[in-house]
Amino acid sequence: MKHVRTDILIPGMVVATDIIVDGQLILPKGLTLTDRAIYRLSTYNIKDIRIEDPVDMEVEEISDEEEEGIASVADALLGMTAEEHASVIPEFEEPSHFEKLKASPQYQQFRSEFTENVGTLKASLNDIVEKNTPVKVDDLIGNTMKIIASQSNTFSVFDMLHNMRDFDDLTYTHSMNVAMICNVFAQWLGMSPDEVKLATACGTLHDIGKLRIDDEIIKKPGKLTDEEFKTIQSHPIFGYRILQNQNISEHIKLSALEHHEKCDATGYPMHLPGDKIDKFAKLVAIADVYDAMTSNRVYRKGMCPFKVIEIFEQEGLQKYDVVFIMTFLESVVNTYIDNRVALSDGRIGTIKWINKQRLSKPMVQLENGDFLELAKNPDISITQIL
């Protein structure tokens, strides 16, 4: 095998090793390169790859007639215009929105800053739990606020986070995700800058109680025992105890304690009704569930956002603050307008219009140009954002 620069690759070369970026398989070993495969490499900013050396490969001899035929085709192509080339060389599919995004400098910068901030956050949270270090909110969320401010709008933040799902779903990464979602969510609700900042802090510290629980339980791939599940359900109380003597807003403490409470009193640990749950805890609860359900877990793959939205529609109006949940869902769905999606019947389409009565069932334009109203086709659903 040998290294070859991506810009001089040609169709027909054979990939010598799996090409993996951020845990995602881009091209598998043994694949014969096509124009589309080479373009895919460039979208991920891959500079060079290993290919099979033809010297080491078995080469099938061709006859003089076949060689003459190949030469005549090559001569013909050399004399063609660009339009004529297009008529004989099959087009390769345009990369998806998210493939383009992942290859962009903006995403690479976001990912780098996000990763660095998760490491800093991990150290800070551990110091609070193990050393009772005073919580300095400005220092704790400063980098998170800067990362969010670097994005052009709130939709861009969700775009970026959607592509970060290959991270291990550790408490620290989840806390960072929820902090960013809470920040954006608070803006969607029209909160003041100070409240947006406070919502970010609530999201950052909401799961700090999990650091009191053994990793064997937190990361267990199989079903939890009743005792283990009871331990997990104790993390809001652990979190409140860690924070209760800190000189911080009571909303932050209550968000750690109440982010699993539900407005129909079915939550835990205290089964509070909606009018007894802290406002910021209600906000964190929605951001927490959305991130948890769309993220990869050790025991399951993350759900498609539209499946999560459907679940929220089915039970959300009872379990969550109505204004909060409707604002969140409508805003999230709007972030996916003009995105290509895969449907449960195998077809591909583009989201063109949102149905406010059924947010999980938008209008989709299919590849043949036809429009499909998912709200009138209950058996068809969106299974993947492409």
C-alpha positions, 0 to 999 in steps of 0.5 A, spaced: 500 500 500 502 507 499 499 514 501 496 518 495 494 525 496 486 526 495 487 531 490 490 526 485 486 520 486 482 517 480 476 512 480 479 505 480 484 505 485 482 501 491 482 503 499 487 500 503 484 501 510 478 503 513 477 511 513 474 513 519 473 521 522 471 522 529 468 515 529 464 515 523 466 510 517 467 515 511 470 509 506 471 502 508 477 498 506 477 494 499 472 500 496 474 501 489 474 509 488 468 512 484 468 520 483 463 520 488 467 517 493 473 521 492 468 527 493 466 525 499 473 525 502 474 532 500 468 534 504 471 531 510 478 535 508 481 528 508 488 530 505 491 523 503 489 516 504 492 509 503 491 505 497 492 498 494 499 498 490 497 495 484 504 492 484 501 487 490 494 486 486 492 481 481 491 484 475 487 481 469 490 482 463 486 485 457 486 483 450 489 488 444 481 489 442 479 491 449 485 496 449 484 499 443 477 500 445 479 503 452 483 508 448 478 510 443 473 511 449 479 516 452 480 519 445 473 521 444 472 523 452 478 528 450 474 531 445 468 532 448 465 539 451 463 539 459 455 538 457 457 532 453 461 529 458 455 530 463 451 526 458 456 520 458 459 520 465 454 519 471 453 524 476 454 523 483 450 525 489 451 532 492 453 531 499 448 532 504 447 538 508 450 535 514 456 532 510 458 539 508 457 542 515 462 537 518 467 539 512 466 546 514 472 550 517 466 553 522 464 546 524 471 544 525 472 550 530 466 549 533 468 542 535 475 543 537 472 549 542 467 544 544 472 538 546 476 543 549 471 546 554 468 539 556 475 538 558 475 544 562 468 543 565 470 536 567 475 539 571 471 544 574 465 539 576 469 534 579 473 540 584 466 542 586 464 535 588 470 532 591 473 539 594 467 543 595 470 548 591 466 555 590 462 555 584 464 561 580 458 562 575 461 566 570 468 562 570 464 556 569 460 558 563 464 563 560 467 559 554 460 556 553 457 563 552 463 565 547 462 558 543 454 560 542 456 567 541 460 565 535 455 562 531 450 566 527 444 564 530 440 559 534 439 555 529 446 554 527 448 552 534 443 546 533 446 544 527 452 544 530 450 540 536 446 535 531 453 533 528 456 532 535 452 525 536 459 521 535 461 523 542 461 518 548 455 520 552 458 522 558 455 526 564 460 532 562 458 532 554 451 531 556 452 537 561 455 541 556 449 540 550 444 541 555 447 548 557 447 550 550 440 547 549 438 551 555 441 558 552 438 557 545 431 555 549 431 561 553 432 566 547 427 562 544 422 564 550 424 571 549 428 571 556 432 577 558 440 576 557 441 575 565 436 570 564 439 566 558 445 566 562 442 563 568 439 558 564 446 556 561 448 555 568 442 551 570 443 546 564 451 546 566 450 544 573 443 540 572 446 533 573 452 534 577 449 529 582 451 523 577 458 524 579 456 521 586 454 515 582 459 509 580 460 509 573 459 502 573 451 504 574 452 510 569 455 507 563 452 500 564 450 497 557 444 492 560 438 493 563 439 496 570 436 492 576 431 495 581 436 497 586 441 501 580 435 504 578 433 507 585 440 509 585 440 513 579 433 516 581 437 519 587 442 524 583 437 530 583 438 529 591 445 528 591 446 534 586 442 539 590 446 537 596 452 538 593 450 545 591 445 547 597 451 551 601 454 554 594 453 562 593 449 561 587 442 562 585 436 558 588 434 557 581 440 553 579 440 549 586 432 547 584 434 545 577 439 540 579 433 538 584 427 538 580 429 537 573 426 530 573 419 533 576 413 533 571 407 537 571 402 531 572 406 530 578 409 523 575 416 525 576 421 524 581 424 525 586 418 529 590 412 528 585 411 535 584 405 538 580 407 543 575 405 549 579 410 547 584 416 546 580 421 552 579 421 555 572 428 554 570 427 547 572 422 546 567 426 549 562 432 544 563 427 538 564 425 539 556 433 540 554 435 534 558 430 529 555 431 532 548 439 531 548 438 524 552 433 521 547 437 524 541 444 522 543 447 515 543 447 511 549 451 505 551 445 501 551 442 504 544 443 509 538 440 516 539 433 517 536 431 521 530 429 528 532 423 527 529 421 521 533 423 525 539 418 530 537 413 525 536 414 523 543 413 530 546 407 531 542 404 525 545 405 526 552 408 533 552 402 537 554 401 533 560 408 532 563 411 539 561 409 546 561 405 548 555 408 554 553 415 552 554 414 545 550 410 548 544 415 554 543 421 548 544 418 543 539 416 549 534 423 552 534 427 545 533 422 543 527 424 550 524 431 548 524 430 542 520 427 546 514 430 545 507 434 539 510 434 532 506 431 526 510 430 519 509 423 516 510 420 510 513 418 507 506 425 508 503 424 515 500 428 521 500 425 528 501 426 535 503 422 538 509 419 544 506 413 546 510 411 545 518 405 543 520 403 546 527 398 541 528 403 536 527 410 538 528 413 531 527 409 530 520 412 536 516 410 537 508 416 533 504 418 534 497 420 528 494 426 527 489 421 526 483 418 533 485 412 531 488 410 533 495 408 529 501 404 531 507 406 526 512 400 529 517 395 525 512 400 519 511 400 516 518 404 510 516 410 514 514 415 518 518 422 521 518 427 516 520 433 520 519 436 527 518 441 527 512 
